[in-house]
Amino acid sequence: MKDKTVLVIGGGILGLASAYYLNKKGFQVTIIDSGTIENNCSFGNMGYLSPSHYVPLASPGIVAEGLSYVLNSKSPFYIKPRLDMDFFKWAWKFYRSSNQKTVEKNAPSLEDLLKLSRHLMDEIRADIGDTFDMETNGCMMMCHSKAAFEKELKVAEGGKKYGLNTVILNREELQKYEPDVELDIYGGVLFTDDAHIHPGKFMHAMKNYLEKAGVRFQLNTTVTGFKKSASGVETVNTDHGDFQGDYTILSAGSWLGKLTHKLGHPLMIQGGKGYSTTYENVEKNLHYPAILVDGRCAMTPWKHTLRIGGTMELSGLNDRILIKRMHGIYESVKKFYPGLKIEFPTIDKIWTGLRPVSPDGLPYIGALNGFQNVFVAGGNAMLGVSSAAGTGKLISSLLENEKPEIPIGAFNPGRFS
Ligand SMILES: Cc1cc2nc3c(=O)[nH]c(=O)nc-3n(C[C@H](O)[C@H](O)[C@H](O)COP(=O)(O)OP(=O)(O)OC[C@H]3O[C@@H](n4cnc5c(N)ncnc54)[C@H](O)[C@@H]3O)c2cc1C
């Protein structure tokens, strides 16, 4: 494919992963991004590679749980009331997807993608070198209450059919796994197939690798429109001129809805805002990344560095920081780990990013409705890091007309049309 050119719109982890596999196949790739690729959603997240997350975000009980939080300003879930037809349509589809039948239908496809990606991340590490602190010691699901623990045991049981390995731990056993920090936790489950990376370092490593491999980066350039031909996109219009490619990949994260609108086939996407803060020089740090199940937030250690983060705020495409949401995260962490010596961060130390969330929690991977040369790689929601490698690999197979590595029907971008 040496003579074929590809424009990748969006340089988050989905865009870079797609570029990586396309470049390997010999395509000439240009990544166009409206920023500098130094701080999009793919940087300040928790960095989990989670085959354990086979239950999609849209699942039974999620809507009721969300609504129960709405009046609490520190809650892990927030919807900003607003008159927005796209949001209403998305919310309706999300509500309709949050049932057992849909979960049972979608979970195997999601798990296939997560497992493929987990395996590919080992290959990428071997290929580009590990400068991104990848660790393969699993992920702890920490439960403060007995009820949450019992629910988590069911998730562990359900994971057996996907071959997921777990270790069930009571309070005393957990404390042995985390000897340096006092815990106040009822019990936990260690999912041993999970791993984690430092996502910001990974993004830098991947960008450096791609630059050396000949991928072009057109930064500070916003895609503003498209000139269509009978079968696809002929020209991509930007605020820095027009670009042409044989193929166009749409990987613009939470802005995918806006972009696909310009093509007349808007995809349903909402930005699910999350927050994090990162502590350096933590003397007595965690040894395992941990999801605080009934605290609805997460913690990732890298040697003496610790990141805490979480929340899902549906308030549109903005980067406004609601400090009370960070308070909610901090208080949960202190409740689970009373012995951890960390201070509440100043506002300049709070990071925020927008997860691209589809109504069923599954990504969009495949050709955009009605186009032969436009493909979508996005909408990976809470699992963009965990599923980027597999998504990129699938995109490269689709462009080559090769059989995809896993069945991709569930990810069809046209599934809500
Ligand atoms: C607090 C938090 C914790 C998380 N933890 C994890 C985790 O542990 N594991 C996991 O798997 N996932 C996690 N996620 C989710 C993960 O971060 C996202 O799914 C992922 O980063 C999305 O990547 P993306 O490439 O789709 O989008 P982005 O990283 O947002 O990149 C999209 C890019 O498109 C560009 N763009 C947009 N519009 C245009 C345009 N018109 N023209 C040109 N460029 C454009 C933007 O500038 C941006 O650089 C977390 C998210 C948050 C918020």
Ligand as a Chemical Component Dictionary entry (heavy atoms), coordinates in Angstrom:
data_LIG
# 
_chem_comp.id                   LIG 
_chem_comp.type                 NON-POLYMER 
_chem_comp.pdbx_formal_charge   0 
_chem_comp.three_letter_code    LIG 
# 
loop_
_chem_comp_atom.comp_id 
_chem_comp_atom.atom_id 
_chem_comp_atom.alt_atom_id 
_chem_comp_atom.type_symbol 
_chem_comp_atom.charge 
_chem_comp_atom.model_Cartn_x 
_chem_comp_atom.model_Cartn_y 
_chem_comp_atom.model_Cartn_z 
_chem_comp_atom.pdbx_ordinal 
LIG C1  C1  C 0 -10.567 10.418 34.331 1  
LIG C2  C2  C 0 -10.442 9.440  33.191 2  
LIG C3  C3  C 0 -9.856  8.218  33.409 3  
LIG C4  C4  C 0 -9.768  7.270  32.381 4  
LIG N1  N1  N 0 -9.111  6.106  32.609 5  
LIG C5  C5  C 0 -9.002  5.188  31.613 6  
LIG C6  C6  C 0 -8.320  3.969  31.833 7  
LIG O1  O1  O 0 -7.763  3.734  32.904 8  
LIG N2  N2  N 0 -8.287  3.045  30.836 9  
LIG C7  C7  C 0 -8.899  3.265  29.636 10 
LIG O2  O2  O 0 -8.895  2.372  28.791 11 
LIG N3  N3  N 0 -9.510  4.453  29.364 12 
LIG C8  C8  C 0 -9.573  5.408  30.327 13 
LIG N4  N4  N 0 -10.198 6.597  30.082 14 
LIG C9  C9  C 0 -10.783 6.830  28.749 15 
LIG C10 C10 C 0 -9.722  7.248  27.722 16 
LIG O3  O3  O 0 -8.942  8.270  28.248 17 
LIG C11 C11 C 0 -10.427 7.703  26.429 18 
LIG O4  O4  O 0 -11.302 6.700  25.979 19 
LIG C12 C12 C 0 -9.415  7.977  25.323 20 
LIG O5  O5  O 0 -8.400  8.843  25.748 21 
LIG C13 C13 C 0 -10.113 8.572  24.100 22 
LIG O6  O6  O 0 -9.139  8.719  23.099 23 
LIG P1  P1  P 0 -9.500  9.342  21.685 24 
LIG O7  O7  O 0 -8.285  9.203  20.854 25 
LIG O8  O8  O 0 -10.769 8.763  21.174 26 
LIG O9  O9  O 0 -9.846  10.887 21.997 27 
LIG P2  P2  P 0 -8.921  12.099 22.498 28 
LIG O10 O10 O 0 -7.785  11.638 23.323 29 
LIG O11 O11 O 0 -9.858  13.100 23.083 30 
LIG O12 O12 O 0 -8.318  12.685 21.152 31 
LIG C14 C14 C 0 -9.147  13.285 20.194 32 
LIG C15 C15 C 0 -8.306  14.293 19.416 33 
LIG O13 O13 O 0 -9.091  14.779 18.319 34 
LIG C16 C16 C 0 -8.746  16.123 18.116 35 
LIG N5  N5  N 0 -9.837  16.781 17.366 36 
LIG C17 C17 C 0 -11.134 16.917 17.740 37 
LIG N6  N6  N 0 -11.838 17.568 16.795 38 
LIG C18 C18 C 0 -10.952 17.860 15.799 39 
LIG C19 C19 C 0 -11.067 18.550 14.557 40 
LIG N7  N7  N 0 -12.226 19.054 14.107 41 
LIG N8  N8  N 0 -9.941  18.711 13.809 42 
LIG C20 C20 C 0 -8.737  18.200 14.220 43 
LIG N9  N9  N 0 -8.587  17.540 15.394 44 
LIG C21 C21 C 0 -9.680  17.376 16.162 45 
LIG C22 C22 C 0 -8.558  16.688 19.519 46 
LIG O14 O14 O 0 -7.738  17.835 19.518 47 
LIG C23 C23 C 0 -7.905  15.504 20.237 48 
LIG O15 O15 O 0 -6.495  15.624 20.268 49 
LIG C24 C24 C 0 -10.291 7.580  31.087 50 
LIG C25 C25 C 0 -10.835 8.834  30.857 51 
LIG C26 C26 C 0 -10.916 9.777  31.878 52 
LIG C27 C27 C 0 -11.499 11.117 31.599 53 
# 
loop_
_chem_comp_bond.comp_id 
_chem_comp_bond.atom_id_1 
_chem_comp_bond.atom_id_2 
_chem_comp_bond.value_order 
_chem_comp_bond.pdbx_ordinal 
LIG C1  C2  SING 1  
LIG C2  C3  SING 2  
LIG C2  C26 DOUB 3  
LIG C3  C4  DOUB 4  
LIG C4  N1  SING 5  
LIG C4  C24 SING 6  
LIG N1  C5  DOUB 7  
LIG C5  C6  SING 8  
LIG C5  C8  SING 9  
LIG C6  O1  DOUB 10 
LIG C6  N2  SING 11 
LIG N2  C7  SING 12 
LIG C7  O2  DOUB 13 
LIG C7  N3  SING 14 
LIG N3  C8  DOUB 15 
LIG C8  N4  SING 16 
LIG N4  C9  SING 17 
LIG N4  C24 SING 18 
LIG C9  C10 SING 19 
LIG C10 O3  SING 20 
LIG C10 C11 SING 21 
LIG C11 O4  SING 22 
LIG C11 C12 SING 23 
LIG C12 O5  SING 24 
LIG C12 C13 SING 25 
LIG C13 O6  SING 26 
LIG O6  P1  SING 27 
LIG P1  O7  DOUB 28 
LIG P1  O8  SING 29 
LIG P1  O9  SING 30 
LIG O9  P2  SING 31 
LIG P2  O10 DOUB 32 
LIG P2  O11 SING 33 
LIG P2  O12 SING 34 
LIG O12 C14 SING 35 
LIG C14 C15 SING 36 
LIG C15 O13 SING 37 
LIG C15 C23 SING 38 
LIG O13 C16 SING 39 
LIG C16 N5  SING 40 
LIG C16 C22 SING 41 
LIG N5  C17 SING 42 
LIG N5  C21 SING 43 
LIG C17 N6  DOUB 44 
LIG N6  C18 SING 45 
LIG C18 C19 SING 46 
LIG C18 C21 DOUB 47 
LIG C19 N7  SING 48 
LIG C19 N8  DOUB 49 
LIG N8  C20 SING 50 
LIG C20 N9  DOUB 51 
LIG N9  C21 SING 52 
LIG C22 O14 SING 53 
LIG C22 C23 SING 54 
LIG C23 O15 SING 55 
LIG C24 C25 DOUB 56 
LIG C25 C26 SING 57 
LIG C26 C27 SING 58 
# 
